[in-house]
């Protein structure tokens, strides 16, 4: 169905990018009026994000592709822009979350007034949004890589905003290194595909249209795919390329963390889909098996690391590794089904993956904004020093709870739908003709189920330790207060989105169904909406069905009945002091904290992470009956850092020290180096 408008979707998207770039260029003029700058920035970023989201949604609904050629860039290498349903879907995701976060930022950035100027953050925030939009619109390798670098550089400076902290500088440096290693791999992948497209004889193959029309030999196609997958996996934070993510996301301001986790990681998912299903188009089943296996490993390892954390923002960052793993698992399933010409099942798996892209953007953006609200009010990230915040911050607690339910894949919220669709794709894997894949699929489904259970436990811990119980902080909780209405509005937008995506999945699938049709050749809505908008039937009604609206209505009915029964006679409801084996004077030291909650999981899964526990005794003079005080310390390290990254870093420093000896500061030594170099070059020329 086509929607006729005065401005085409690609013109609306281009206007959105231009608005962000112009404001970034002019923001410095308001550097002396920080309050005015924050207010104007929030309005401009929100309007631009809403415009981009509307353009993307219309593009998906129309199901057509629009193109623009900009006579910029290098001579004879203009920039190509293309807005098709796949790009439109990711532009919608970027725009929706960016609009909510931009509203939230108007209140969040006020906390920096009087402490540090926010002009730099405003400039790079706008460049960051513009870079992500340009990435999904790019239709040639040159413009894609330029946009990718704009996005990466802007996010680097955003992570470095509070650069007086050594851990912030280290996190930003590690992020920049891994981002550029990934960018080199993406560049090489595009180089391979562009060269094959034109026989390595001209630069014409740099456009994606030329790559789409090319026929790639399996060897070259495999090289291009592996390079692209490695490069995009580094940006997505997949295991074992995830080490930058749990440091960079917590180091950044919380509104930036919401965008980096919610949408920046999805640009990497977009790149994988674009290269695999659109540019290469044909591939063997074992490509999908690699993607599927790495996705499951990322999901399981990510949630295990999250469970062990006591830093709220690091916990959320590690859970992003888990959710990216779930998304990649869906893509791997789609690739396997597509390679065996099972287009309906490929459509199901691809839809599940794309649905989780949208879901994760909404609930992870909500959770990071909630964590930012807690940090804004308490100036604390360590959950060990929190507790009881539901009494001081009821709005934040309620909205954060919505995010916890959603990310735990509990109905009727959105996380359940996408994970349920992924499980449906696993359950249909006996249709595969490969005995090896039939053996592997049940194991993958079991590990995904374990991941879902661990995710629920992790966010029971996150919400319970942070918002329930007694306050455990060193200072009084009397100064803690709820955040302002702008921050609450930003969180409320994403919370409502989580609910709507959970109770109206058939409508959402019907809107996005053009994407699997164009990429894998089959629609899902034919079966998914066969029973109407109330019911979701992935393949056939007799196999499985789900109604989010019925579950939601049933939940409200049960809650209403329980509430009435408890409150119809107020005299039946009594409140008393907390009782603990006859002892009622409970203190905040007698309750579970983040470390004690995760202890059973450390005992079971501790071999998968590096756990170091230590108990020491020290003198105590406060009470004669207790002359010694016990000190318990727990340190958890990522094994992948010690296995992969630390040896490389140590070797790099060793080589640098050796090479540094060449710099002796004596002109005689430098003349000898030059003379030897000339002799070597002459000998090589003679040969």
Helices and strands as residue ranges (DSSP letters): H 9-26, G 27-30, H 34-62, E 66-74, E 77-83, H 85-108, G 109-112, H 119-137, H 141-159, H 166-198, G 204-206, H 208-213, H 218-236, H 245-251, H 254-259, I 260-264, H 265-273, I 274-280, H 285-308, H 312-339, H 343-378, G 383-385, H 389-392, H 394-407, H 414-427, G 429-431, H 435-467, G 477-479, H 485-503, H 505-520, H 525-528, H 548-567, G 570-572, G 588-590, H 594-597, H 599-605, G 606-608, E 610-619, E 628-637, H 639-640, I 641-645, H 646-660, H 667-686
